Amino acid sequence: FRQGLQWVLDTFLTTNRRKLKGHALTLARFLGFSMGLFYFVTGLYGTLTPESHRGVLFGVTLALVFIWFPATKKSPGDRFTLWDAFLAVLSLGVGGYFIFNYPQFVYRAGVYTDVDKWMGWLGILLSLEAARRGTGAPVPLLSLLMLVYASVWVGPNLPGLWAHKGYELNRISAFLYTTNEGLFGTVTYTLASYVMPFVIFGSFMAASGVGRF
């Protein structure tokens, strides 16, 4: 029992950020600098496209989370693993697929391909895992509860005002991925448009010594 409890604690509680070294640190800094530069330029000259504004933040942020935050407390603290690198690449792919295919999503709104559905599930799972690593178990568990509540298996069977007709799981995943009301919704847009410039400015103040002055 004690071993099982320890595994749960190591797996689901918040993990500390890694202290990366060598090439791992260089790669993390390059990704962070590239994203910061992208939003610095778009802040000055305007966004390239709405989908790129959202997709870059989603993909790169998740990739950085998998690089900086270990899966468990037993994971390496000074480098990321091959599994972390794989998840980071998948995150970039999910964000990139959204950016390049968004015009098609709008053109055939409500009509989803199998790839849309699978990319939606991939984006959801990556988001849940990134949230678990960065904040602990409560946020992803609450998100899973909401997904279950929206499903056709649960919604119609609930009592009173809690009941609804429910949605097929593939429709949920595709909708959350291909529209601006899910993974790439208002929260993502607000972070990219308003929060990111302040984060960049704050980092500059701290690194340059202006903050201490």
N, C-alpha and C positions, 0 to 999 in steps of 0.2 A: 504493500500500500504506500509506504513512504517513497519507494522508487517511482511508483506511478504518479504520485503527487508532485514529486520533484520534476518529472518529465513535463507535466502540465505547466508548472511554474516556469520552467526553462523555455517552453515552447510558446506560451501565450502571453506572458507578461512582457512589458516593454524591454527592449534590449538597448544597451548603451551604444552610442555611436562609436564606430571604429576609429582608431588612430592610424590611418593609412600611412604607408611608407613606400618609397621607391616608385616603380612604374604605376602601381595602383593609385598612389596619390597624384601623380602627374595626370593620369587619365581622368580622375575625378575632378581635378582642377580645370582641365581642358573642357569637360562637359559643362561645368558650372560657369566658366568664363564665356563659353560660346552662347549659352542661354542668356546670360546677363547682357552680353553684347547685342544679341538679337533684340531683346526688349528695350535696351537703351536706344538702339537705332529706330525701332518702331515707335518708341515714345517721342522721339524728335520729329520723325517724318511721316508718322501714321502707319497703321497696320497694312501688311501686304494683302492678306485676305482674312476674313473672320475665322475660317477654319484653321489656317496656319497659326493664328494668334492663340487658339485654344489647343490645337494638336501638339505644338511644340512644348507648351507648358506641361501637358499631360505626359507625353512620352519621356521627355528629359527628366522631369521631376521624379517619376517612378524609377527610371534608370539610376538616378543618383541615390534614391532611397535604398535600392538593392545593393549598390556599391558601398554606401556608407554604413548601413545598418545590418548587422549579422542576423541570420535566421534564428539562432538560439544563442544562449549565453556561452555555449561550448564552441561556437564557431570562431575562426581566426579573428583576432582583433586588430591585426596590422595589414591585412590584405583581404580581398574578396575571393570567393571560390569560383569554380567553373559554373556551378549552379547559379550563383549570383550573377555572373556575367551573362548566362543564358537568359535569365529573367530580365536583365537590363536590355538585352538585344530585342527580346520579345516586346518590351514596353515601347521601345523606339519604333518597332514595326507596327504596333497597334496605333500609335500616334500618327505615323507616316501614312498608313493605309487610310485613316480618316481624312487626312489632308488631301490626298490625291484623288480620293473617290467621293468626296463630299458633293461635288456637282451632280454626280450620278444619284446620290442619296436623295437630293432635292428633286431631281427630275422624275424619279420613280418613288416618290414618297408613299409609304405604306406598303410597298412591294419589296420584300426582302429576299435576298439570295441566301443560299446555304453558307456562303463565305461571310456574309454580313452577320448571320446568327452566331457562327463560330468565333468571329472576331469580337463580337459583343461579349460572349462568355469569357473569352480570353482577357478582354479589358476589365471585366468585372472581377475575375479571380485575381488578376494582377493588382487591382486597386485594393481588394480586401487584404491581400498579403502585405502590400506596402503599408496599409494603415495599421495592420497588426505589428509590423516591425517598428513603426515610428511612434505609435501611440498606445499599443497594447491591445488586448482582446475586446474591450467593450464596444468600440466603434464598429469593427467588422461584424461582431455578433449582432449588434442592432441592425446593421445593414442586411445581414442574412435574414433576420426576422421580418424585415419589411419586404424582402423578395418573396419569402414564403407567404406572407399575408396577401401579396398581389396575385398569387398563382390561382389557377382555376380549380386546383384541388382543395384549396382552403377557403377562399372567399365566399363561395355560395353556401358553405356549410356553417358559417358563423351566425350567431344570433343577432336579431334586431338591427340596429344602425351599423353594426360592424360588418354586416354582410354586403357582398357585391358580386357581380357576375364572374369576376376573375379573368385572368389572361393566360394564354399558353406560355410556357417558359421561353420558347424560342422567340415569341413576339416580344416578351419583356426584354430579352437580351438585345435583340435587334433595335428596338425602340431606344433603349438606353444608349446604344452606340451610334446610331445613324442620325440622331436628331440633336438639337441644341437644348434638350430638356433632360439629359441624363449625365453621362460621364463628361460631356463637353458642354455642360449647361452654364447657368448663371454664376455658380461658384467658381468654375474654371475661368470664365471670362473676367470676373471681378478680380481674381488673383492675378491674371495676366495683365489686366489694364491698369489697376490701381495699386495693388499690394506690391507687385514686383518692382516698380520704380522706387518705392520707399525702402524695400529690402536692399536694392543695389546702393541707394544713397546711404543707408545706415551702415552697410559693409564698408563703403568708402570712408565714411567718417571714422569708423573704428580702426581700419587698417592704416589710415594716413596720420592718425594722431590728432586730428581735428576735434574728435569727441572729447579727448582728455583735456585739450586746450579750453 
